[in-house]
Amino acid sequence: MRIAIGTVILSDLIIRATALNAHYTSDGILPVKLLLEFDYKPFRWSFHFLNDSFAFETLIFLVHGLITVLLIGGYKTRVITLLSWVFLVSLQNRNPFIQQSGDDLLRLVLFWAIFLPWGNFYSLDSLKKKNTSKYYCSVSTFAYMLLIVSVYVFSAIYKASPEWRTEGTAIYYALSLDQIRVGFGDWLYQYPSLMKFLTLFVFYYFEIIAPLFILIPYKNQIFRYIGAISIIMLHLGIGSTLYVGLFFTIGITSTLGLLPSFVMDKIDAKFRKTETAKTNSHFKLFSSSITKGVAVCFLTCSMLYCFIMNMSNISSFKYALDERTVHFNNLFKLEQYWGMFSPHIYKTDGWYVYRGIKPNDSIWDIYNNTAGLNKNKPLNIDKMYPTDRWRKFAENYQKNDFNFMRPYYCRHLIREWNKKHPDNKISGLNIIFLMEESLPDYKTKPVKEQSVCLCYENELAK
């Protein structure tokens, strides 16, 4: 799991780096000053807040990448895991408007991994250790298992709409969103009866029953194996049908730690010949009983905090965390909400058109690079976004809650266009969203046109 999680983080860094200037610098869509002014949260912190120049951001990304490589290799694993979590929190705090649920899962798995002995095998650290036990039990192991179970069980609880529980139309509506339907989803979308069966099967088995297998104490290795494999199968299905970026890989890699020892023994038999102790023992994570006590207290409180946070999102639950605890949450970034496609399936889809305004007031379509404006629906809307980070930003960009970002993205596009097309500059830009709402039986409402933002070159300095 350590190697897989590290690989996902490194892949994410590379993907994010392709839009480093746009997403993380003062020349992009969200300068630090704008974020702290309109989305301030007490005790939220980030190294990226110190400076949002391109040179500084490049340096931070390189340091983060080096730490991730050391995590994959398992060098000074506990310290490196702590640093990995610190840098990941810092990165996610810099631009919250391109985040998705998988980022929360990745961050929380890394948080609990600080206290897990995942550097004792397949690592540089393991070269110095002999007869290391494969068995380990602590508050942190239970917290990690509870995290994985919580993702799916609470996700199911939050899915209170008929589309999930009775009608079985949730997958139909999800695949009706052209901006995220890909690959196998195009084939599946042709069969409504199959989609209905899979909707109910996913809801009742993969999100309620299978995750609970992980916590069954009787013959726990077998049940844990069934639960882990079921979760992996669920994410393979998601990844093959929906454009969700690294979400499905995060779901798979975060589950690998649940695979019982008999699975790893077979892998060891093929790739390793070293003998390891099989006696049940505990690793010494801390040097003294005082620090152990403090650590156990902190982990227990954090685990309960996360559990109550999830429970408080249930309407029938009478209790909620005190508002003053938000400081603790922002400091350690334990926030989580596993409401993927809940309580209702998002039925609104659409695409953007970019109406460039030239100095002579003529119109130029800067997406298609043609005169005039093409409002026709693209054949593959998902292809409009180079990465899922851009797709997530586009999803948030149309929401009125984030209208403070609109002029910055608009001006960023003007700058980038004029830089790449010095002989065909535009002086203004009108970003238009064409909204399409899905209906039953493969029907849609008439497309609605919404002008999201209008800005001009002479406003770039404002």
LOSE-80434 format. One record per residue (C-alpha): x, y, z; residue number from 1; residue in three letters. Coordinates in Angstrom, 3 decimals, always signed. Layout:
- X; Y; Z; NUM; ALA
...
This chain:
- +0.000; +0.000; +0.000; 1; MET
- +2.852; +2.391; +0.756; 2; ARG
- +4.378; +1.928; -2.698; 3; ILE
- +0.977; +2.248; -4.407; 4; ALA
- -0.093; +5.325; -2.424; 5; ILE
- +3.268; +6.977; -3.106; 6; GLY
- +2.902; +6.266; -6.823; 7; THR
- -0.565; +7.848; -6.834; 8; VAL
- +0.741; +10.964; -5.047; 9; ILE
- +3.612; +11.250; -7.525; 10; LEU
- +1.207; +10.842; -10.456; 11; SER
- -1.062; +13.490; -8.957; 12; ASP
- +1.868; +15.894; -8.603; 13; LEU
- +2.791; +15.409; -12.257; 14; ILE
- -0.817; +15.997; -13.349; 15; ILE
- -1.100; +19.101; -11.159; 16; ARG
- +2.239; +20.406; -12.451; 17; ALA
- +0.845; +20.573; -15.984; 18; THR
- -1.334; +23.457; -14.760; 19; ALA
- +1.073; +24.837; -12.162; 20; LEU
- +0.920; +28.409; -13.451; 21; ASN
- -2.864; +28.379; -13.840; 22; ALA
- -3.816; +26.719; -10.539; 23; HIS
- -1.117; +27.822; -8.104; 24; TYR
- +0.428; +31.172; -9.045; 25; THR
- -0.640; +34.808; -8.873; 26; SER
- -0.973; +34.832; -12.674; 27; ASP
- -3.537; +32.046; -12.584; 28; GLY
- -7.159; +31.532; -11.668; 29; ILE
- -6.793; +31.725; -7.875; 30; LEU
- -4.098; +33.999; -6.412; 31; PRO
- -3.386; +33.417; -2.712; 32; VAL
- -4.746; +36.860; -1.844; 33; LYS
- -8.081; +36.023; -3.466; 34; LEU
- -8.342; +32.655; -1.701; 35; LEU
- -7.636; +34.101; +1.740; 36; LEU
- -10.078; +36.952; +1.148; 37; GLU
- -13.087; +34.977; -0.074; 38; PHE
- -12.543; +31.503; +1.377; 39; ASP
- -10.777; +32.161; +4.677; 40; TYR
- -10.789; +29.393; +7.280; 41; LYS
- -9.137; +29.782; +10.682; 42; PRO
- -6.020; +27.644; +11.170; 43; PHE
- -5.969; +26.571; +7.533; 44; ARG
- -2.337; +26.612; +6.474; 45; TRP
- -0.149; +25.932; +3.460; 46; SER
- +3.473; +26.414; +2.423; 47; PHE
- +2.012; +27.659; -0.844; 48; HIS
- +0.570; +30.695; +0.974; 49; PHE
- +4.096; +32.022; +1.520; 50; LEU
- +4.641; +32.920; -2.111; 51; ASN
- +2.654; +32.241; -5.271; 52; ASP
- +5.344; +32.983; -7.815; 53; SER
- +6.077; +30.371; -10.489; 54; PHE
- +9.654; +29.837; -9.231; 55; ALA
- +8.575; +29.236; -5.624; 56; PHE
- +5.746; +26.894; -6.640; 57; GLU
- +8.149; +24.925; -8.817; 58; THR
- +10.498; +24.532; -5.848; 59; LEU
- +7.677; +23.340; -3.565; 60; ILE
- +6.550; +20.801; -6.161; 61; PHE
- +10.090; +19.463; -6.579; 62; LEU
- +10.571; +19.071; -2.818; 63; VAL
- +7.182; +17.354; -2.561; 64; HIS
- +8.152; +15.025; -5.397; 65; GLY
- +11.462; +14.109; -3.727; 66; LEU
- +9.687; +13.304; -0.456; 67; ILE
- +7.221; +11.107; -2.366; 68; THR
- +10.048; +9.175; -4.045; 69; VAL
- +11.549; +8.507; -0.596; 70; LEU
- +8.140; +7.316; +0.602; 71; LEU
- +7.904; +4.852; -2.276; 72; ILE
- +11.384; +3.572; -1.508; 73; GLY
- +10.662; +3.325; +2.214; 74; GLY
- +13.568; +5.440; +3.480; 75; TYR
- +13.134; +6.743; +7.065; 76; LYS
- +9.543; +5.797; +6.450; 77; THR
- +7.865; +7.225; +9.541; 78; ARG
- +9.412; +10.670; +9.203; 79; VAL
- +8.904; +10.696; +5.435; 80; ILE
- +5.247; +9.649; +5.840; 81; THR
- +4.743; +12.580; +8.213; 82; LEU
- +6.362; +14.956; +5.724; 83; LEU
- +4.297; +13.478; +2.893; 84; SER
- +1.108; +14.159; +4.832; 85; TRP
- +2.234; +17.708; +5.678; 86; VAL
- +3.035; +18.520; +2.050; 87; PHE
- -0.193; +16.901; +0.806; 88; LEU
- -2.292; +18.952; +3.234; 89; VAL
- -0.379; +22.040; +2.148; 90; SER
- -1.031; +21.283; -1.529; 91; LEU
- -4.742; +20.569; -1.082; 92; GLN
- -5.242; +23.739; +0.975; 93; ASN
- -3.759; +25.872; -1.812; 94; ARG
- -6.592; +25.322; -4.286; 95; ASN
- -9.691; +23.676; -2.770; 96; PRO
- -11.768; +24.281; -5.917; 97; PHE
- -10.108; +21.499; -7.913; 98; ILE
- -10.469; +18.874; -5.176; 99; GLN
- -12.649; +15.753; -5.148; 100; GLN
- -13.583; +13.067; -2.614; 101; SER
- -10.604; +10.923; -3.562; 102; GLY
- -8.289; +13.664; -2.298; 103; ASP
- -9.888; +13.446; +1.144; 104; ASP
- -9.429; +9.683; +1.204; 105; LEU
- -5.799; +9.952; +0.094; 106; LEU
- -5.019; +12.548; +2.741; 107; ARG
- -6.723; +10.624; +5.565; 108; LEU
- -5.077; +7.322; +4.654; 109; VAL
- -1.723; +9.089; +4.768; 110; LEU
- -2.615; +10.603; +8.153; 111; PHE
- -3.301; +7.201; +9.738; 112; TRP
- -0.289; +5.696; +7.964; 113; ALA
- +1.976; +7.947; +10.031; 114; ILE
- +1.203; +5.630; +12.934; 115; PHE
- +1.295; +2.360; +10.971; 116; LEU
- +4.433; +0.228; +10.405; 117; PRO
- +4.132; +0.254; +6.616; 118; TRP
- +7.868; +0.731; +6.213; 119; GLY
- +8.772; -2.692; +7.625; 120; ASN
- +8.456; -4.510; +4.300; 121; PHE
- +9.420; -3.770; +0.690; 122; TYR
- +11.487; -0.776; +1.790; 123; SER
- +15.017; +0.441; +2.323; 124; LEU
- +14.277; +0.451; +6.050; 125; ASP
- +13.473; -3.274; +5.951; 126; SER
- +17.020; -4.068; +4.800; 127; LEU
- +18.198; -3.273; +8.327; 128; LYS
- +15.529; -5.386; +10.028; 129; LYS
- +15.298; -9.146; +10.433; 130; LYS
- +12.501; -11.392; +11.600; 131; ASN
- +9.947; -8.601; +11.450; 132; THR
- +6.448; -9.610; +12.486; 133; SER
- +3.662; -9.476; +9.918; 134; LYS
- +1.059; -9.027; +12.625; 135; TYR
- +0.177; -5.701; +14.163; 136; TYR
- -2.760; -4.333; +16.120; 137; CYS
- -3.278; -0.834; +17.518; 138; SER
- -5.671; +2.109; +17.619; 139; VAL
- -4.249; +3.275; +14.292; 140; SER
- -5.022; -0.034; +12.547; 141; THR
- -8.620; +0.100; +13.715; 142; PHE
- -8.863; +3.769; +12.691; 143; ALA
- -7.554; +2.922; +9.221; 144; TYR
- -10.054; +0.064; +8.837; 145; MET
- -12.866; +2.258; +10.133; 146; LEU
- -11.934; +4.947; +7.591; 147; LEU
- -12.264; +2.530; +4.668; 148; ILE
- -15.573; +1.186; +5.979; 149; VAL
- -16.874; +4.719; +6.601; 150; SER
- -16.273; +5.824; +3.014; 151; VAL
- -18.741; +3.296; +1.619; 152; TYR
- -21.226; +2.818; +4.444; 153; VAL
- -21.778; +6.551; +4.976; 154; PHE
- -21.886; +7.059; +1.229; 155; SER
- -24.761; +4.556; +1.134; 156; ALA
- -26.533; +6.181; +4.088; 157; ILE
- -26.372; +9.586; +2.399; 158; TYR
- -27.888; +8.150; -0.805; 159; LYS
- -31.459; +8.701; +0.304; 160; ALA
- -33.020; +9.411; -3.095; 161; SER
- -35.344; +7.005; -4.967; 162; PRO
- -32.789; +6.857; -7.809; 163; GLU
- -30.606; +4.746; -5.524; 164; TRP
- -32.985; +2.902; -3.230; 165; ARG
- -36.105; +2.069; -5.242; 166; THR
- -36.043; +3.276; -8.850; 167; GLU
- -32.532; +2.010; -9.583; 168; GLY
- -31.890; +4.853; -12.049; 169; THR
- -28.776; +6.321; -10.402; 170; ALA
- -26.265; +4.795; -12.824; 171; ILE
- -28.454; +5.861; -15.755; 172; TYR
- -28.368; +9.484; -14.619; 173; TYR
- -24.655; +9.332; -13.806; 174; ALA
- -23.876; +8.018; -17.287; 175; LEU
- -26.193; +10.649; -18.795; 176; SER
- -23.582; +13.248; -17.782; 177; LEU
- -21.611; +13.498; -21.010; 178; ASP
- -18.714; +15.291; -19.362; 179; GLN
- -17.840; +12.227; -17.252; 180; ILE
- -19.088; +9.201; -19.242; 181; ARG
- -16.173; +7.375; -20.845; 182; VAL
- -15.046; +3.987; -22.161; 183; GLY
- -17.145; +1.073; -20.943; 184; PHE
- -19.794; +3.576; -19.836; 185; GLY
- -20.753; +4.239; -23.475; 186; ASP
- -21.593; +0.553; -23.906; 187; TRP
- -23.358; +0.180; -20.562; 188; LEU
- -25.490; +3.273; -21.226; 189; TYR
- -27.361; +1.378; -23.948; 190; GLN
- -28.901; -1.132; -21.499; 191; TYR
- -31.345; +0.414; -18.955; 192; PRO
- -32.241; -2.910; -17.319; 193; SER
- -28.588; -3.734; -16.698; 194; LEU
- -27.982; -0.253; -15.286; 195; MET
- -30.923; -0.683; -12.912; 196; LYS
- -29.639; -4.043; -11.676; 197; PHE
- -26.115; -2.656; -11.184; 198; LEU
- -27.432; +0.398; -9.339; 199; THR
- -29.219; -1.685; -6.723; 200; LEU
- -26.362; -4.195; -6.534; 201; PHE
- -23.770; -1.466; -6.017; 202; VAL
- -25.915; +0.223; -3.379; 203; PHE
- -26.810; -2.825; -1.297; 204; TYR
- -23.742; -5.006; -1.726; 205; TYR
- -20.679; -2.916; -2.586; 206; PHE
- -21.536; +0.033; -0.328; 207; GLU
- -23.287; -1.593; +2.636; 208; ILE
- -22.581; -5.310; +2.939; 209; ILE
- -19.058; -5.771; +1.522; 210; ALA
- -17.346; -3.001; +3.559; 211; PRO
- -18.796; -4.413; +6.800; 212; LEU
- -16.987; -7.704; +6.099; 213; PHE
- -13.804; -5.852; +7.003; 214; ILE
- -14.882; -5.516; +10.646; 215; LEU
- -16.096; -9.109; +11.191; 216; ILE
- -13.836; -10.643; +13.884; 217; PRO
- -14.715; -14.287; +13.067; 218; TYR
- -12.351; -15.722; +10.421; 219; LYS
- -11.395; -12.139; +9.815; 220; ASN
- -8.753; -12.821; +7.143; 221; GLN
- -11.268; -14.455; +4.793; 222; ILE
- -13.951; -11.824; +5.347; 223; PHE
- -11.436; -8.984; +5.072; 224; ARG
- -10.216; -10.460; +1.807; 225; TYR
- -13.778; -10.576; +0.416; 226; ILE
- -14.422; -6.987; +1.537; 227; GLY
- -11.167; -5.655; +0.076; 228; ALA
- -11.598; -7.433; -3.277; 229; ILE
- -15.207; -6.185; -3.509; 230; SER
- -14.094; -2.584; -2.981; 231; ILE
- -11.357; -2.977; -5.591; 232; ILE
- -13.916; -4.364; -8.074; 233; MET
- -16.223; -1.411; -7.366; 234; LEU
- -13.486; +1.088; -8.218; 235; HIS
- -12.482; -0.783; -11.339; 236; LEU
- -16.090; -0.414; -12.456; 237; GLY
- -16.074; +3.303; -11.669; 238; ILE
- -12.789; +3.899; -13.462; 239; GLY
- -13.915; +2.068; -16.597; 240; SER
- -17.157; +4.059; -16.957; 241; THR
- -16.634; +7.530; -15.491; 242; LEU
- -14.053; +10.285; -15.967; 243; TYR
- -13.090; +10.757; -12.317; 244; VAL
- -9.344; +11.318; -12.541; 245; GLY
- -7.369; +9.475; -9.871; 246; LEU
- -10.422; +8.805; -7.703; 247; PHE
- -10.695; +5.125; -8.588; 248; PHE
- -6.942; +4.500; -8.226; 249; THR
- -6.991; +6.144; -4.798; 250; ILE
- -9.885; +3.872; -3.816; 251; GLY
- -7.969; +0.793; -4.950; 252; ILE
- -4.576; +1.660; -3.454; 253; THR
- -6.011; +2.728; -0.101; 254; SER
- -7.631; -0.724; +0.187; 255; THR
- -4.426; -2.733; -0.351; 256; LEU
- -3.544; -2.546; +3.344; 257; GLY
- -6.608; -4.678; +4.078; 258; LEU
- -5.364; -7.663; +2.110; 259; LEU
- -4.705; -10.379; +4.719; 260; PRO
- -1.308; -11.945; +5.274; 261; SER
- -2.057; -15.162; +3.369; 262; PHE
- -2.323; -13.083; +0.173; 263; VAL
- +1.020; -11.420; +0.804; 264; MET
- +2.596; -14.774; +1.732; 265; ASP
- +1.907; -16.002; -1.797; 266; LYS
- +3.498; -12.862; -3.231; 267; ILE
- +6.495; -13.299; -0.945; 268; ASP
- +6.899; -16.904; -2.073; 269; ALA
- +7.423; -15.697; -5.633; 270; LYS
- +9.453; -12.574; -5.087; 271; PHE
- +11.120; -12.968; -1.703; 272; ARG
- +12.970; -15.760; +0.042; 273; LYS
- +13.566; -14.023; +3.355; 274; THR
- +12.000; -15.498; +6.454; 275; GLU
- +9.889; -13.372; +8.713; 276; THR
- +8.662; -13.955; +12.210; 277; ALA
- +5.047; -14.991; +12.575; 278; LYS
- +4.546; -14.346; +16.251; 279; THR
- +1.983; -11.778; +17.229; 280; ASN
- +3.832; -8.686; +18.422; 281; SER
- +3.516; -4.939; +18.571; 282; HIS
- +5.940; -2.518; +16.965; 283; PHE
- +7.432; +0.104; +19.219; 284; LYS
- +6.195; +3.310; +17.675; 285; LEU
- +7.210; +5.582; +20.519; 286; PHE
- +10.099; +5.535; +22.933; 287; SER
- +8.323; +6.082; +26.262; 288; SER
- +5.056; +5.212; +27.923; 289; SER
- +4.164; +8.919; +28.216; 290; ILE
- +4.478; +9.577; +24.490; 291; THR
- +2.630; +6.332; +23.786; 292; LYS
- -0.220; +7.464; +26.015; 293; GLY
- -0.381; +10.874; +24.374; 294; VAL
- -0.345; +9.274; +20.930; 295; ALA
- -3.120; +6.796; +21.798; 296; VAL
- -5.222; +9.615; +23.266; 297; CYS
- -4.703; +11.785; +20.175; 298; PHE
- -5.514; +8.935; +17.778; 299; LEU
- -8.616; +7.921; +19.709; 300; THR
- -9.913; +11.503; +19.813; 301; CYS
- -9.189; +11.963; +16.104; 302; SER
- -10.979; +8.722; +15.251; 303; MET
- -14.051; +9.679; +17.308; 304; LEU
- -13.979; +13.173; +15.818; 305; TYR
- -14.085; +11.742; +12.281; 306; CYS
- -16.873; +9.329; +13.194; 307; PHE
- -19.061; +12.043; +14.724; 308; ILE
- -18.361; +14.299; +11.736; 309; MET
- -19.748; +11.625; +9.441; 310; ASN
- -22.712; +10.922; +11.715; 311; MET
- -23.604; +14.625; +11.938; 312; SER
- -24.302; +14.632; +8.189; 313; ASN
- -27.237; +12.272; +8.807; 314; ILE
- -30.429; +14.278; +9.276; 315; SER
- -31.807; +11.948; +11.968; 316; SER
- -28.628; +12.187; +14.085; 317; PHE
- -29.321; +14.661; +16.911; 318; LYS
- -25.775; +15.636; +17.760; 319; TYR
- -23.083; +17.637; +15.957; 320; ALA
- -19.570; +18.784; +16.654; 321; LEU
- -19.166; +22.064; +18.472; 322; ASP
- -18.342; +24.899; +16.079; 323; GLU
- -15.176; +25.617; +18.051; 324; ARG
- -13.746; +22.286; +16.955; 325; THR
- -13.400; +23.666; +13.423; 326; VAL
- -9.936; +24.911; +14.427; 327; HIS
- -8.849; +21.338; +15.167; 328; PHE
- -10.346; +20.196; +11.890; 329; ASN
- -8.621; +22.906; +9.827; 330; ASN
- -5.289; +22.338; +11.547; 331; LEU
- -5.150; +18.602; +10.834; 332; PHE
- -7.514; +18.693; +7.833; 333; LYS
- -9.631; +15.767; +8.969; 334; LEU
- -12.650; +17.073; +7.057; 335; GLU
- -14.529; +14.456; +5.096; 336; GLN
- -17.884; +13.959; +3.462; 337; TYR
- -18.498; +10.745; +1.564; 338; TRP
- -21.583; +11.969; -0.271; 339; GLY
- -20.541; +10.909; -3.771; 340; MET
- -23.618; +11.127; -6.022; 341; PHE
- -25.856; +11.752; -3.015; 342; SER
- -28.458; +12.346; -1.780; 343; PRO
- -29.565; +12.812; -5.398; 344; HIS
- -27.726; +12.167; -8.620; 345; ILE
- -26.559; +15.360; -10.274; 346; TYR
- -28.688; +15.611; -13.440; 347; LYS
- -27.398; +18.881; -14.870; 348; THR
- -24.832; +18.569; -17.614; 349; ASP
- -23.438; +20.986; -20.139; 350; GLY
- -20.482; +22.518; -21.914; 351; TRP
- -18.727; +25.857; -22.213; 352; TYR
- -18.246; +28.055; -25.249; 353; VAL
- -15.662; +30.831; -25.278; 354; TYR
- -16.718; +33.933; -27.230; 355; ARG
- -13.592; +35.939; -27.879; 356; GLY
- -14.069; +39.631; -28.717; 357; ILE
- -11.459; +41.128; -31.044; 358; LYS
- -10.449; +44.827; -31.000; 359; PRO
- -12.673; +45.458; -34.036; 360; ASN
- -15.636; +43.870; -32.164; 361; ASP
- -15.695; +40.786; -34.382; 362; SER
- -16.209; +37.392; -32.710; 363; ILE
- -13.667; +34.582; -32.491; 364; TRP
- -14.304; +31.163; -30.949; 365; ASP
- -11.092; +30.654; -28.926; 366; ILE
- -11.852; +26.986; -28.142; 367; TYR
- -12.359; +25.907; -31.758; 368; ASN
- -10.077; +28.673; -33.106; 369; ASN
- -12.634; +29.731; -35.717; 370; THR
- -14.455; +32.900; -36.666; 371; ALA
- -17.930; +33.229; -35.191; 372; GLY
- -19.180; +31.071; -32.320; 373; LEU
- -19.964; +27.358; -32.412; 374; ASN
- -22.569; +26.470; -29.780; 375; LYS
- -23.118; +22.909; -30.959; 376; ASN
- -22.644; +20.169; -28.392; 377; LYS
- -19.137; +18.656; -28.646; 378; PRO
- -18.954; +14.983; -29.546; 379; LEU
- -16.868; +14.241; -26.415; 380; ASN
- -17.338; +16.857; -23.692; 381; ILE
- -14.794; +15.148; -21.452; 382; ASP
- -12.113; +15.889; -24.061; 383; LYS
- -12.587; +19.613; -23.390; 384; MET
- -10.660; +19.203; -20.133; 385; TYR
- -6.993; +18.147; -20.242; 386; PRO
- -7.207; +16.701; -16.711; 387; THR
- -9.884; +15.940; -14.129; 388; ASP
- -8.575; +18.896; -12.103; 389; ARG
- -9.710; +21.203; -14.904; 390; TRP
- -13.028; +19.356; -15.166; 391; ARG
- -13.645; +19.768; -11.437; 392; LYS
- -12.803; +23.462; -11.671; 393; PHE
- -15.214; +23.845; -14.600; 394; ALA
- -17.910; +22.132; -12.526; 395; GLU
- -17.403; +24.604; -9.676; 396; ASN
- -16.950; +27.581; -12.001; 397; TYR
- -20.614; +27.618; -13.016; 398; GLN
- -21.814; +27.700; -9.399; 399; LYS
- -22.797; +31.105; -8.038; 400; ASN
- -21.063; +30.356; -4.734; 401; ASP
- -17.721; +30.685; -6.502; 402; PHE
- -18.436; +33.704; -8.704; 403; ASN
- -15.489; +35.573; -7.144; 404; PHE
- -13.195; +33.338; -9.222; 405; MET
- -14.897; +34.041; -12.540; 406; ARG
- -13.040; +37.214; -13.648; 407; PRO
- -9.646; +35.686; -12.809; 408; TYR
- -10.208; +32.626; -14.988; 409; TYR
- -11.589; +34.814; -17.766; 410; CYS
- -8.554; +37.102; -17.711; 411; ARG
- -6.219; +34.128; -17.482; 412; HIS
- -7.690; +32.768; -20.716; 413; LEU
- -7.249; +36.134; -22.442; 414; ILE
- -3.608; +36.289; -21.401; 415; ARG
- -2.899; +32.731; -22.511; 416; GLU
- -4.677; +33.176; -25.849; 417; TRP
- -2.887; +36.430; -26.698; 418; ASN
- +0.456; +34.912; -25.698; 419; LYS
- -0.042; +31.950; -28.057; 420; LYS
- -1.730; +33.944; -30.852; 421; HIS
- +0.069; +37.316; -31.086; 422; PRO
- -1.328; +37.875; -34.600; 423; ASP
- -4.918; +37.152; -33.594; 424; ASN
- -5.389; +38.805; -30.211; 425; LYS
- -8.666; +39.293; -28.417; 426; ILE
- -9.538; +42.257; -26.207; 427; SER
- -12.403; +40.608; -24.351; 428; GLY
- -13.958; +37.251; -23.561; 429; LEU
- -17.474; +36.061; -22.832; 430; ASN
- -17.636; +32.608; -21.181; 431; ILE
- -20.999; +30.966; -21.811; 432; ILE
- -22.328; +27.764; -20.264; 433; PHE
- -24.898; +25.723; -22.174; 434; LEU
- -26.819; +23.704; -19.599; 435; MET
- -28.556; +20.433; -20.389; 436; GLU
- -30.670; +18.577; -17.820; 437; GLU
- -31.224; +14.824; -18.069; 438; SER
- -34.719; +13.318; -17.994; 439; LEU
- -35.896; +9.680; -17.864; 440; PRO
- -35.832; +7.509; -20.995; 441; ASP
- -32.805; +9.195; -22.572; 442; TYR
- -34.541; +12.554; -22.896; 443; LYS
- -33.271; +16.013; -21.949; 444; THR
- -34.765; +19.416; -21.298; 445; LYS
- -34.114; +22.175; -23.855; 446; PRO
- -30.603; +23.578; -23.565; 447; VAL
- -30.361; +26.762; -21.484; 448; LYS
- -27.728; +29.400; -22.193; 449; GLU
- -26.037; +31.191; -19.306; 450; GLN
- -23.439; +33.947; -19.600; 451; SER
- -21.033; +33.067; -16.798; 452; VAL
- -18.466; +35.841; -17.177; 453; CYS
- -17.591; +38.797; -19.412; 454; LEU
- -14.233; +40.548; -19.079; 455; CYS
- -11.916; +42.758; -21.151; 456; TYR
- -8.202; +43.135; -21.631; 457; GLU
- -8.127; +46.588; -20.109; 458; ASN
- -9.355; +45.058; -16.855; 459; GLU
- -6.339; +42.753; -16.510; 460; LEU
- -4.566; +45.074; -14.108; 461; ALA
- -7.555; +45.335; -11.745; 462; LYS
